[in-house]
Structure formats: structure tokens, C-alpha cells
Amino acid sequence: MKPRRTSGLRALTTARGGHSRASSNAILKACLLLLTLAVGGGAASADSGHDLWLRMKKSDREPKVTPAKTLEKSAVVKTAVKELKEYWHGGDITMETHCGKPACQDKRTESRDKGKALLNSDDGYSITRREDGTVGITASNDRGLLYGAYALLRMQQTGKELAAGEELSSHPSASLRILNHWDNPDGTIERGYSGHSIFWKPGSTADISIIKEYGRANASIGINATVLNNVNAKPAMLGKEKLRETQRIADALRPYGIRVFLAVNFASPKALGKLPTADPLDPAVRKWWQRKAEEIYRMIPDFGGFLVKANSEGEPGPMDYGRSHAEGANMLAKALKPFGGIVMWRAFVYSPQGGDRASQAYNEFVPLDGSFDDNVVLQIKNGPIDFQPREPVSPAFFGMKRTDIMPEFQITQEYTGESIHTCFLASMWREFLDVMKLNAVGFDAIAAVANIGDSRNWCGSDMAQANWYAFGRMAWDASLTPKAIAEEWLKQTYSTEKPFVEAVSRLLCLSHEATVRYMMPLGLHHIFAGGHHYGPEPWCDPEGWREDWKPKYYHRADTCGIGFNRTDGRDGSQNTLQYPDSLYYIYNKVETCPEQLLLWFHHVPWTHRMHSGETLWEALCHTYDQGVREAEAFSTVWKAMRHYVDAERHEAQQKLFDRQAKDAWWWRDACLLYFQQFSRQPLPLDCPKPRHSLTDLMSYKLVMDNYTTADIDKLP
């Protein structure tokens, strides 16, 4: 056991992670009270949701927008000028960089070590409203001017304005703000719930008009880079055909300040170069990658670099040749460095022989800390397992002291109800960012797995768009609250009417906690259906599967209790020892562990007394019930919003809210009836009877792949 120290983080980790039942019920009552005000308003005409949050009214009078003469040839500045001329309703605008060039060497850039600046720029901006009503936008580079233009238009859309003489300055929290697309060359999207890829069209090419709309949407929220293909990469992505298409896409995105990256297969030299090996220390292999980098940069001079998933879930990597992750990453980094490219090397590694899966990234990479080249960035998932509805921060973040790191979030809702459930992930990301800040863990890049496809509304549902928007805004400004982001998004996407914004923003801010409650509360995790991950299957035990792919590996329910013992005790996995003292002393004991993570770190008796005085079994039952009530309330709240939303979007979303409420019952009944076999206790008297039988639920099989959304008409 570590020597004891005090911690200032306990209050945050105890309270963070959701409202109490009393407070969330109060929020729901407030939402329902607002429904009494939901009269009139007038629904808009039919709307497919394709316009996202960019529903700007064109200006009746085209303002004069004047960039400095030295910026007139910049494609990015031309985009900013075009947007302002079309949609700005205020006074004339001037635009200039601090040094009069498209890119300036500002103090922030100069203070960084060479090779660690990622995209080596500060995209920040300042907006000033002068006494005569004209507006000035200044920045360090042309991208900053574009982001300033979109910020000005966002203020206009949401009803904010600068007073005469007032200045607004904003600088991004991370230099690299990137979307990772899990799009395959055949057009499918792994864990995609919004149709097919907008980039890869077998037998055809991408629709450049859609690519430009995609670029515009990303630029409007500050995203400045994108990985065009799946981390489970095919060698063909580096072939001539795919590189030519990548070049077309890069050309279309460049005016929006977006650089493209590709995920690469580590064994590409064998598949494409016909080499007998992909050993990163083999001179022929190193030469192959150098020539490939030269080929790419001749086609795409501002190419960003490579994303690599290696020696994980069957993907090839340097360990196939007895080499380390650092040796593999550094080989690629050296090929890219002459052109300013970077390698984003994923830390998502685990094996069935590696012990507790939650500890494996730390165990694999911390011994390599300091051995990565300076243009390698280690991409670490926010939690130590795999984008669960709630996880503690991955301990790998705290162990890498001399290596550039970047968090990886997941916008696509692989584990939170696909594009069917409304689960506003800004609340989850806020928890993560708060813990990182309090433990002084910094980063200059941040990524998220996208939820974008060729469905008309981009994301499979209109509410799923909120998570794309939220990631961009939080990547730019890590201090933003979920409430502020929700209100911004709703005003731009639906309506600025106060009753609507207040009711639905509260719904959004409660939705993540509600999802955790009816799916995997109190620290439960990884108890979903096998394969496609939609719906509950805490009993899932397919023959031949690895143990760490099965729910029982994680919930460990028996007649004594439930939960995974990750403490430093005799029977624990020692995972808590990977955390800094500020978290170790909270997580390591049942008495101090936040109850929302209790079963993540501890195997707890069914009769354990919670802070409320309830037993663990009673608290588990009541928490599932609360999640169900909240999901049902969401449907009720949305139904009353029909006066503020066009019929097409309202009806489509209503079906999804109704299905979400049914799924909440499905999760609740499946988990409580299954775990009741171990607790051997009745449901509390104030809990409603199940709507399903355990026998029926265990015999139900949802047949679907990993590339499409569940059919809501075929669910229990």
C-alpha cells in the first residue's frame, strides 16, 4: 500500500458523475413545468436535419469584408470572407494577422520544443467591435481568422453581441483537434450508425460538395484535422488509387483549414512493397516507408501524418518482430519528420494473458516513456477499457511524463445506444477534463471517433449531432460546460425560444447520467451484447471467446457480491497502484471510492451499506429504476416540444425517444433479473415488476453486424 497522503480531489470525484436521485428528479420536474409554457411558437416547415447547426439567414445587405492585402490569396481567408458576406448582418469587417502574413510565429509557438508543436500554430483569434459599429478580426494565422468569423456568426445565431469597444479573444485548448473516422475502403463504417462513408465509394469517388459541407461544419466548431479511414486499416489505403482520392478530399478540405491524415496498416510494406518483412529495424522496410512518405507529400504537401493501431486485436505491429511500440512508431516518425508530419500511435492494447485489461496500456507503454521520437503522439482512450458509459480516467495518462499524449474520445455511440439513444457525451468528457486538470496532466492534441455518415442528417439522428458539435467546442475550449454547449447547439439547430432551450438543454445535460443508470450503474461495465454491443447481455458467454471479451470477466457477480477488485489488496489486480496518490487514496478503499465507480474498483457484498443507507442490492435496483423513469420523461418532454420543432424532425426523434424508454426497461429487467440469481434477494417493494422474463431475454438474439444501426422494430 502507498503511504497515505491527503487529497483535494475527493469532493469532485464523489460528487461528479451525476445528480443524486433527488436532484435529478427536481430537474425532471422543472422540465415538465416548462412544458406548461410550451404553447404557440409555431413549428417550422419540414426539415431533414442536413443543415446541422449552420442554419444562418442570409444577409439582406452584403457587408464589406476587407482582409489585409497580403491575405487575399489565402483559400482559408477567402472562405471566411465568403461566409461573412453571406451571413453577417452587422457592420463592415476588417481581417488581418498580427504580422500581415497568412501565418505568424507567435510567442506560444516559439516557446515550444521543435517537433512537439504538432501543427505548430496557435489558431486563436480576437474580435473587436469598434465605436462606429465596424468589427475587426485579428489572428496569428489564416485559420484563426476563419475561426473568428465563425465565432462572430455563432454569436449572431445565439443572440449574443459585443458592446461598442468590447473585445473577445479565444485560443484553442489543444493545437490538434481531430476526428478519427472508422471508414473502410468498401464504404462501410465500423461502429457507424449513420449510413455509409462520405469518403470511400466503391466504384466511384467522393461527392466533393458533401466533403465541402463536412469541412464547413468542422471549421465552424474549430476542428482542424481528420483521419479518413479506419484504424483497422487496409494496406490498400496507401495504394495509388486511394492516395489519389485522398488528394481530392484534401484539396476540398484545405479551404476550411483542415489537414488530412490516414490510418496505416503496419504490414503495408509486405502487402504493397512485396517485402518479406515489416520489421521496423530492417533497412529495406525503413526505406519503403520513406519513399511512401515522399510520394504522399508530393501529392498532399500539408498531409498531417499517420494514425496507427498496432499489435492490438489482431492488427500487425512491431512486436511481431520482437520490437517495441517505440521502435515501430519511431520508424514511421523518421519517415514523416522531413515533411512536418506526426505519428499518432494508439495505446489501445490488451491481450488475454496480460492480466487486468484496465492495467495493460499502462504496463505496456509506461516502461517506454521517453523513448518515442518528438513527432510521435501517444493516443490514449479516455478510460482504461473501451469507451464505456462511465470509466475512470485511464492511468496511462498519469504515467507518461516524457511523451506527448492525446486523449481519444468516442462520439459514435458504440456503447451508449448507437444513434437511437440520446446521450449527450459532453457530460462524460467534462468529468474527464476536470480530473486531468486537477492532476495537472496537459495535452496539445485531442481526437474523437466520428459519428458521421451519408445519412441525410449526417449522424443517424438529429440529437446525435449534438455530440459532434460538443466535441469540437470542447476541443477548442476545454473549460466549456455541457449546459453552455447544449444551449448553443439547440439555439442554432432548433429554436431560440426560451422554454424550448431550457427544457431540452436540461434533458441533454441529464441524458448521460440517465444512460449510465439504466445501462451500467455504480461502476458496472462491459455487460452489453457480444459483437454489435447493442442491448444488455450480462450472461453472454460464447464458446471459444477470450475471457476478457465476456461480461462475467468484468461484473464478477457471485453469491457474495458483485464488481471487479482492482485494489492493491491480496485478491486485487493492483490497478489502483497505477494512479497518482490523489486518486489512489480515493479509489483503493470501498469507504472513499465514489459510488458511481464502486463496482469498477471493488467486489462489494450485496448487503454493503451505501451512503444512502440502502444495501448495494437495493441501490442497484433503485438506480436502474431511476434511469428508466428518466428515459420515459425524456419522451414526455420531447413530445411537448412539437410547437418549436418542424414535424419531420420532431416525429423522427420522438420515435427514438420512445424506443430509448423501452430499451431502458430492457436493460433494467435483464440486469436486475440476471443479478438477482446471485443476490438471492427480492426487488424492493417500491420497485415495479419487470416487463420481461429472464428466460425470454436470454433467448432473444439481435442479429446485426458492426456497421449498421439496430432495427427498432425488431427489439424487445
Disulfide bonds with the S-S distance in Angstrom:
Cys99-Cys104 2.12
